Amino acid sequence: MNALSRRPWLADAMLLLVALLWGTSYGVAKGALAWYPVLGFLAARFGLTFLLLLPSLRQLAQAEGRAALIAGLPLGAILLAIFICETFGIAQTSAANAALLISLCVVLTPFAEWAMLRRRPETSAFIAALVSLFGAGLLSHSASLSFNLGDALILAAAVLRAVNVCLIKKLTHDKAMPMLTLTAIQAGVVCAGSVVVALAGGGLPPLPTAPGFWLATLYLALFCTIFALVAQNWAVRRGSPTRVSLLMGSEPVFGALFAAAWLGERLTPLAWCGAVLIVAASLWATLPRRAAAIA
């Protein structure tokens, strides 16, 4: 972490990698849902994540670990809401649609930061967000954006994501806490919440035995959950939620590309133009400004 503090560009690179990983998650999750229902899949994914991070809970005996617990419980609750909306949405729409609609988080985050943290983002952040949104609109021509319930759930997840990055900033800024412990608590809340909701709705079938399901779940747990949440939590603590959201705004590009490669969903030339705009807006967000960076 000290190396990241001395080299801010490494943090930016980590966030772009998170965008790539989360972009692939839509296609992988859609494939896993062919074997198991949504709530069971979430319980398996985040239960596995919690088990992998179980050793980090030793930190709860220390003040830093207890700080992670206090922040992790509400952050886990909003993460549960995000993933329920996202995963039910993915089950009812295309992977490309999901990746594109979730990009509205980029546009919503500056306003969420303004409302929740009483801090108006720089004008350049608004411009970059609008460019990213316009690019997502062009990119949407490669998908069938016929609005349905799945799309509405993905939009709800985009709103919750914008709130989430601002809440991470509010609950963790200037507080010493281990990121692995924080992520473990978030994962535990999502797993437990998924099981409770599933039981209230009639329970779950036995876990699938298909190797493809468990390979997809392991990939999502290791890369799209543990690495991605640790990187996001760490970056939001030290920077602006709007900047973090912009850097991850390239997620729909990676999602659409992966959907094309993995699920056979095709991209049009206009969609490629949109992809270039999104990437350009994300890269522009990494350029240094004259004003002092928000810390």
TORKOL-4160 file (C-alpha; in steps of 0.2 Angstrom, whole numbers, padded with zeros to 4 digits, m for minus):
295
<pt num="1" X="0000" Y="0000" Z="0000"/>
<pt num="2" X="0015" Y="0012" Z="0003"/>
<pt num="3" X="0020" Y="0009" Z="m0015"/>
<pt num="4" X="0003" Y="0014" Z="m0021"/>
<pt num="5" X="0003" Y="0030" Z="m0010"/>
<pt num="6" X="0020" Y="0035" Z="m0018"/>
<pt num="7" X="0014" Y="0031" Z="m0036"/>
<pt num="8" X="m0004" Y="0037" Z="m0038"/>
<pt num="9" X="m0005" Y="0030" Z="m0056"/>
<pt num="10" X="m0004" Y="0013" Z="m0049"/>
<pt num="11" X="m0021" Y="0016" Z="m0040"/>
<pt num="12" X="m0028" Y="0022" Z="m0057"/>
<pt num="13" X="m0022" Y="0007" Z="m0065"/>
<pt num="14" X="m0030" Y="m0004" Z="m0052"/>
<pt num="15" X="m0046" Y="0004" Z="m0054"/>
<pt num="16" X="m0046" Y="0002" Z="m0073"/>
<pt num="17" X="m0042" Y="m0017" Z="m0070"/>
<pt num="18" X="m0057" Y="m0017" Z="m0058"/>
<pt num="19" X="m0067" Y="m0010" Z="m0073"/>
<pt num="20" X="m0061" Y="m0024" Z="m0084"/>
<pt num="21" X="m0064" Y="m0038" Z="m0072"/>
<pt num="22" X="m0082" Y="m0031" Z="m0068"/>
<pt num="23" X="m0085" Y="m0030" Z="m0086"/>
<pt num="24" X="m0082" Y="m0048" Z="m0088"/>
<pt num="25" X="m0093" Y="m0052" Z="m0073"/>
<pt num="26" X="m0109" Y="m0050" Z="m0082"/>
<pt num="27" X="m0106" Y="m0063" Z="m0095"/>
<pt num="28" X="m0099" Y="m0075" Z="m0082"/>
<pt num="29" X="m0113" Y="m0072" Z="m0070"/>
<pt num="30" X="m0126" Y="m0075" Z="m0084"/>
<pt num="31" X="m0118" Y="m0092" Z="m0088"/>
<pt num="32" X="m0118" Y="m0097" Z="m0069"/>
<pt num="33" X="m0136" Y="m0092" Z="m0067"/>
<pt num="34" X="m0140" Y="m0106" Z="m0080"/>
<pt num="35" X="m0136" Y="m0119" Z="m0066"/>
<pt num="36" X="m0143" Y="m0110" Z="m0050"/>
<pt num="37" X="m0156" Y="m0097" Z="m0045"/>
<pt num="38" X="m0150" Y="m0079" Z="m0042"/>
<pt num="39" X="m0151" Y="m0079" Z="m0023"/>
<pt num="40" X="m0142" Y="m0096" Z="m0021"/>
<pt num="41" X="m0129" Y="m0090" Z="m0034"/>
<pt num="42" X="m0126" Y="m0074" Z="m0023"/>
<pt num="43" X="m0125" Y="m0084" Z="m0007"/>
<pt num="44" X="m0112" Y="m0096" Z="m0015"/>
<pt num="45" X="m0101" Y="m0082" Z="m0023"/>
<pt num="46" X="m0100" Y="m0072" Z="m0007"/>
<pt num="47" X="m0100" Y="m0086" Z="0005"/>
<pt num="48" X="m0084" Y="m0092" Z="m0004"/>
<pt num="49" X="m0077" Y="m0075" Z="m0003"/>
<pt num="50" X="m0080" Y="m0074" Z="0015"/>
<pt num="51" X="m0072" Y="m0091" Z="0018"/>
<pt num="52" X="m0057" Y="m0086" Z="0008"/>
<pt num="53" X="m0055" Y="m0070" Z="0019"/>
<pt num="54" X="m0059" Y="m0078" Z="0035"/>
<pt num="55" X="m0041" Y="m0076" Z="0042"/>
<pt num="56" X="m0043" Y="m0057" Z="0041"/>
<pt num="57" X="m0057" Y="m0057" Z="0054"/>
<pt num="58" X="m0043" Y="m0059" Z="0067"/>
<pt num="59" X="m0041" Y="m0041" Z="0066"/>
<pt num="60" X="m0058" Y="m0039" Z="0074"/>
<pt num="61" X="m0049" Y="m0040" Z="0091"/>
<pt num="62" X="m0040" Y="m0024" Z="0087"/>
<pt num="63" X="m0047" Y="m0006" Z="0086"/>
<pt num="64" X="m0044" Y="m0006" Z="0067"/>
<pt num="65" X="m0054" Y="m0022" Z="0064"/>
<pt num="66" X="m0068" Y="m0015" Z="0075"/>
<pt num="67" X="m0068" Y="0001" Z="0064"/>
<pt num="68" X="m0070" Y="m0011" Z="0049"/>
<pt num="69" X="m0084" Y="m0020" Z="0057"/>
<pt num="70" X="m0094" Y="m0003" Z="0060"/>
<pt num="71" X="m0091" Y="0002" Z="0042"/>
<pt num="72" X="m0093" Y="m0015" Z="0034"/>
<pt num="73" X="m0111" Y="m0019" Z="0040"/>
<pt num="74" X="m0120" Y="m0004" Z="0032"/>
<pt num="75" X="m0108" Y="m0006" Z="0017"/>
<pt num="76" X="m0112" Y="m0024" Z="0016"/>
<pt num="77" X="m0131" Y="m0020" Z="0016"/>
<pt num="78" X="m0130" Y="m0008" Z="0002"/>
<pt num="79" X="m0119" Y="m0021" Z="m0008"/>
<pt num="80" X="m0132" Y="m0034" Z="m0005"/>
<pt num="81" X="m0145" Y="m0022" Z="m0013"/>
<pt num="82" X="m0134" Y="m0019" Z="m0027"/>
<pt num="83" X="m0130" Y="m0037" Z="m0031"/>
<pt num="84" X="m0148" Y="m0042" Z="m0029"/>
<pt num="85" X="m0153" Y="m0029" Z="m0042"/>
<pt num="86" X="m0139" Y="m0033" Z="m0054"/>
<pt num="87" X="m0140" Y="m0052" Z="m0053"/>
<pt num="88" X="m0159" Y="m0052" Z="m0055"/>
<pt num="89" X="m0157" Y="m0039" Z="m0069"/>
<pt num="90" X="m0144" Y="m0049" Z="m0078"/>
<pt num="91" X="m0155" Y="m0065" Z="m0077"/>
<pt num="92" X="m0168" Y="m0055" Z="m0087"/>
<pt num="93" X="m0158" Y="m0044" Z="m0099"/>
<pt num="94" X="m0143" Y="m0047" Z="m0110"/>
<pt num="95" X="m0125" Y="m0046" Z="m0103"/>
<pt num="96" X="m0121" Y="m0031" Z="m0115"/>
<pt num="97" X="m0137" Y="m0022" Z="m0109"/>
<pt num="98" X="m0132" Y="m0024" Z="m0091"/>
<pt num="99" X="m0114" Y="m0018" Z="m0094"/>
<pt num="100" X="m0121" Y="m0002" Z="m0103"/>
<pt num="101" X="m0135" Y="0003" Z="m0091"/>
<pt num="102" X="m0124" Y="0001" Z="m0076"/>
<pt num="103" X="m0112" Y="0015" Z="m0083"/>
<pt num="104" X="m0126" Y="0027" Z="m0078"/>
<pt num="105" X="m0117" Y="0026" Z="m0061"/>
<pt num="106" X="m0103" Y="0037" Z="m0069"/>
<pt num="107" X="m0116" Y="0051" Z="m0072"/>
<pt num="108" X="m0125" Y="0049" Z="m0055"/>
<pt num="109" X="m0109" Y="0049" Z="m0044"/>
<pt num="110" X="m0105" Y="0067" Z="m0045"/>
<pt num="111" X="m0122" Y="0072" Z="m0040"/>
<pt num="112" X="m0122" Y="0059" Z="m0026"/>
<pt num="113" X="m0106" Y="0066" Z="m0020"/>
<pt num="114" X="m0113" Y="0083" Z="m0020"/>
<pt num="115" X="m0128" Y="0078" Z="m0010"/>
<pt num="116" X="m0120" Y="0066" Z="0002"/>
<pt num="117" X="m0103" Y="0074" Z="0005"/>
<pt num="118" X="m0108" Y="0092" Z="0002"/>
<pt num="119" X="m0093" Y="0094" Z="m0010"/>
<pt num="120" X="m0096" Y="0100" Z="m0028"/>
<pt num="121" X="m0085" Y="0090" Z="m0040"/>
<pt num="122" X="m0074" Y="0099" Z="m0053"/>
<pt num="123" X="m0083" Y="0105" Z="m0069"/>
<pt num="124" X="m0071" Y="0093" Z="m0078"/>
<pt num="125" X="m0079" Y="0078" Z="m0069"/>
<pt num="126" X="m0096" Y="0083" Z="m0075"/>
<pt num="127" X="m0090" Y="0085" Z="m0093"/>
<pt num="128" X="m0081" Y="0068" Z="m0092"/>
<pt num="129" X="m0097" Y="0060" Z="m0085"/>
<pt num="130" X="m0107" Y="0066" Z="m0099"/>
<pt num="131" X="m0095" Y="0061" Z="m0113"/>
<pt num="132" X="m0095" Y="0044" Z="m0105"/>
<pt num="133" X="m0114" Y="0043" Z="m0105"/>
<pt num="134" X="m0114" Y="0048" Z="m0123"/>
<pt num="135" X="m0102" Y="0035" Z="m0127"/>
<pt num="136" X="m0113" Y="0022" Z="m0118"/>
<pt num="137" X="m0127" Y="0028" Z="m0128"/>
<pt num="138" X="m0118" Y="0025" Z="m0144"/>
<pt num="139" X="m0111" Y="0008" Z="m0138"/>
<pt num="140" X="m0129" Y="0003" Z="m0134"/>
<pt num="141" X="m0132" Y="0001" Z="m0153"/>
<pt num="142" X="m0123" Y="m0015" Z="m0151"/>
<pt num="143" X="m0137" Y="m0021" Z="m0139"/>
<pt num="144" X="m0156" Y="m0023" Z="m0140"/>
<pt num="145" X="m0160" Y="m0009" Z="m0127"/>
<pt num="146" X="m0179" Y="m0014" Z="m0127"/>
<pt num="147" X="m0182" Y="m0008" Z="m0109"/>
<pt num="148" X="m0189" Y="m0022" Z="m0097"/>
<pt num="149" X="m0189" Y="m0026" Z="m0079"/>
<pt num="150" X="m0171" Y="m0033" Z="m0080"/>
<pt num="151" X="m0165" Y="m0016" Z="m0087"/>
<pt num="152" X="m0175" Y="m0007" Z="m0073"/>
<pt num="153" X="m0166" Y="m0017" Z="m0060"/>
<pt num="154" X="m0149" Y="m0013" Z="m0068"/>
<pt num="155" X="m0154" Y="0005" Z="m0067"/>
<pt num="156" X="m0158" Y="0004" Z="m0049"/>
<pt num="157" X="m0141" Y="m0005" Z="m0046"/>
<pt num="158" X="m0133" Y="0010" Z="m0055"/>
<pt num="159" X="m0141" Y="0022" Z="m0043"/>
<pt num="160" X="m0136" Y="0012" Z="m0028"/>
<pt num="161" X="m0118" Y="0010" Z="m0034"/>
<pt num="162" X="m0117" Y="0029" Z="m0035"/>
<pt num="163" X="m0123" Y="0030" Z="m0017"/>
<pt num="164" X="m0111" Y="0016" Z="m0012"/>
<pt num="165" X="m0095" Y="0024" Z="m0017"/>
<pt num="166" X="m0100" Y="0040" Z="m0008"/>
<pt num="167" X="m0104" Y="0030" Z="0007"/>
<pt num="168" X="m0088" Y="0021" Z="0007"/>
<pt num="169" X="m0079" Y="0038" Z="0007"/>
<pt num="170" X="m0090" Y="0044" Z="0021"/>
<pt num="171" X="m0088" Y="0029" Z="0032"/>
<pt num="172" X="m0069" Y="0025" Z="0029"/>
<pt num="173" X="m0060" Y="0042" Z="0026"/>
<pt num="174" X="m0047" Y="0046" Z="0038"/>
<pt num="175" X="m0050" Y="0030" Z="0048"/>
<pt num="176" X="m0037" Y="0016" Z="0050"/>
<pt num="177" X="m0045" Y="m0001" Z="0045"/>
<pt num="178" X="m0039" Y="m0016" Z="0036"/>
<pt num="179" X="m0046" Y="m0018" Z="0019"/>
<pt num="180" X="m0047" Y="m0037" Z="0019"/>
<pt num="181" X="m0057" Y="m0037" Z="0035"/>
<pt num="182" X="m0069" Y="m0024" Z="0028"/>
<pt num="183" X="m0071" Y="m0034" Z="0012"/>
<pt num="184" X="m0074" Y="m0050" Z="0022"/>
<pt num="185" X="m0088" Y="m0041" Z="0032"/>
<pt num="186" X="m0096" Y="m0035" Z="0017"/>
<pt num="187" X="m0095" Y="m0052" Z="0009"/>
<pt num="188" X="m0103" Y="m0060" Z="0025"/>
<pt num="189" X="m0117" Y="m0048" Z="0025"/>
<pt num="190" X="m0121" Y="m0051" Z="0007"/>
<pt num="191" X="m0120" Y="m0070" Z="0009"/>
<pt num="192" X="m0131" Y="m0070" Z="0025"/>
<pt num="193" X="m0143" Y="m0058" Z="0017"/>
<pt num="194" X="m0145" Y="m0068" Z="0002"/>
<pt num="195" X="m0149" Y="m0084" Z="0012"/>
<pt num="196" X="m0162" Y="m0075" Z="0023"/>
<pt num="197" X="m0171" Y="m0068" Z="0008"/>
<pt num="198" X="m0170" Y="m0085" Z="m0001"/>
<pt num="199" X="m0177" Y="m0094" Z="0014"/>
<pt num="200" X="m0191" Y="m0081" Z="0016"/>
<pt num="201" X="m0196" Y="m0085" Z="m0002"/>
<pt num="202" X="m0196" Y="m0104" Z="0000"/>
<pt num="203" X="m0178" Y="m0110" Z="0001"/>
<pt num="204" X="m0165" Y="m0115" Z="m0011"/>
<pt num="205" X="m0162" Y="m0131" Z="m0021"/>
<pt num="206" X="m0146" Y="m0142" Z="m0018"/>
<pt num="207" X="m0130" Y="m0134" Z="m0024"/>
<pt num="208" X="m0125" Y="m0138" Z="m0042"/>
<pt num="209" X="m0111" Y="m0150" Z="m0045"/>
<pt num="210" X="m0107" Y="m0144" Z="m0062"/>
<pt num="211" X="m0088" Y="m0139" Z="m0063"/>
<pt num="212" X="m0093" Y="m0124" Z="m0074"/>
<pt num="213" X="m0104" Y="m0116" Z="m0060"/>
<pt num="214" X="m0090" Y="m0118" Z="m0047"/>
<pt num="215" X="m0076" Y="m0112" Z="m0059"/>
<pt num="216" X="m0087" Y="m0096" Z="m0063"/>
<pt num="217" X="m0091" Y="m0094" Z="m0045"/>
<pt num="218" X="m0072" Y="m0095" Z="m0040"/>
<pt num="219" X="m0067" Y="m0083" Z="m0054"/>
<pt num="220" X="m0080" Y="m0070" Z="m0048"/>
<pt num="221" X="m0075" Y="m0073" Z="m0029"/>
<pt num="222" X="m0057" Y="m0071" Z="m0032"/>
<pt num="223" X="m0056" Y="m0057" Z="m0045"/>
<pt num="224" X="m0072" Y="m0048" Z="m0046"/>
<pt num="225" X="m0076" Y="m0048" Z="m0028"/>
<pt num="226" X="m0060" Y="m0049" Z="m0017"/>
<pt num="227" X="m0048" Y="m0040" Z="m0028"/>
<pt num="228" X="m0061" Y="m0028" Z="m0035"/>
<pt num="229" X="m0069" Y="m0023" Z="m0018"/>
<pt num="230" X="m0052" Y="m0021" Z="m0009"/>
<pt num="231" X="m0046" Y="m0010" Z="m0024"/>
<pt num="232" X="m0062" Y="0000" Z="m0024"/>
<pt num="233" X="m0063" Y="0003" Z="m0005"/>
<pt num="234" X="m0044" Y="0008" Z="m0004"/>
<pt num="235" X="m0046" Y="0020" Z="m0019"/>
<pt num="236" X="m0062" Y="0028" Z="m0013"/>
<pt num="237" X="m0054" Y="0031" Z="0004"/>
<pt num="238" X="m0040" Y="0041" Z="m0003"/>
<pt num="239" X="m0048" Y="0050" Z="m0018"/>
<pt num="240" X="m0064" Y="0058" Z="m0024"/>
<pt num="241" X="m0079" Y="0046" Z="m0027"/>
<pt num="242" X="m0082" Y="0055" Z="m0044"/>
<pt num="243" X="m0064" Y="0051" Z="m0050"/>
<pt num="244" X="m0065" Y="0033" Z="m0045"/>
<pt num="245" X="m0082" Y="0031" Z="m0054"/>
<pt num="246" X="m0075" Y="0040" Z="m0069"/>
<pt num="247" X="m0060" Y="0028" Z="m0069"/>
<pt num="248" X="m0071" Y="0013" Z="m0068"/>
<pt num="249" X="m0082" Y="0021" Z="m0082"/>
<pt num="250" X="m0074" Y="0010" Z="m0095"/>
<pt num="251" X="m0083" Y="m0005" Z="m0087"/>
<pt num="252" X="m0097" Y="m0005" Z="m0101"/>
<pt num="253" X="m0083" Y="m0006" Z="m0114"/>
<pt num="254" X="m0076" Y="m0022" Z="m0107"/>
<pt num="255" X="m0093" Y="m0029" Z="m0103"/>
<pt num="256" X="m0099" Y="m0027" Z="m0121"/>
<pt num="257" X="m0082" Y="m0034" Z="m0128"/>
<pt num="258" X="m0083" Y="m0049" Z="m0117"/>
<pt num="259" X="m0101" Y="m0052" Z="m0121"/>
<pt num="260" X="m0097" Y="m0051" Z="m0139"/>
<pt num="261" X="m0082" Y="m0064" Z="m0137"/>
<pt num="262" X="m0090" Y="m0075" Z="m0124"/>
<pt num="263" X="m0109" Y="m0074" Z="m0128"/>
<pt num="264" X="m0108" Y="m0070" Z="m0147"/>
<pt num="265" X="m0116" Y="m0052" Z="m0145"/>
<pt num="266" X="m0110" Y="m0042" Z="m0159"/>
<pt num="267" X="m0103" Y="m0024" Z="m0159"/>
<pt num="268" X="m0107" Y="m0011" Z="m0173"/>
<pt num="269" X="m0095" Y="0002" Z="m0180"/>
<pt num="270" X="m0105" Y="0015" Z="m0170"/>
<pt num="271" X="m0103" Y="0005" Z="m0154"/>
<pt num="272" X="m0085" Y="0005" Z="m0157"/>
<pt num="273" X="m0085" Y="0024" Z="m0158"/>
<pt num="274" X="m0095" Y="0024" Z="m0141"/>
<pt num="275" X="m0081" Y="0013" Z="m0134"/>
<pt num="276" X="m0068" Y="0025" Z="m0139"/>
<pt num="277" X="m0077" Y="0040" Z="m0130"/>
<pt num="278" X="m0079" Y="0030" Z="m0114"/>
<pt num="279" X="m0061" Y="0025" Z="m0113"/>
<pt num="280" X="m0055" Y="0043" Z="m0118"/>
<pt num="281" X="m0066" Y="0050" Z="m0104"/>
<pt num="282" X="m0059" Y="0038" Z="m0091"/>
<pt num="283" X="m0041" Y="0041" Z="m0097"/>
<pt num="284" X="m0044" Y="0060" Z="m0096"/>
<pt num="285" X="m0050" Y="0058" Z="m0078"/>
<pt num="286" X="m0032" Y="0052" Z="m0074"/>
<pt num="287" X="m0024" Y="0068" Z="m0080"/>
<pt num="288" X="m0017" Y="0080" Z="m0067"/>
<pt num="289" X="m0027" Y="0096" Z="m0064"/>
<pt num="290" X="m0021" Y="0113" Z="m0059"/>
<pt num="291" X="m0031" Y="0112" Z="m0043"/>
<pt num="292" X="m0026" Y="0102" Z="m0029"/>
<pt num="293" X="m0033" Y="0084" Z="m0029"/>
<pt num="294" X="m0046" Y="0080" Z="m0017"/>
<pt num="295" X="m0039" Y="0068" Z="m0003"/>
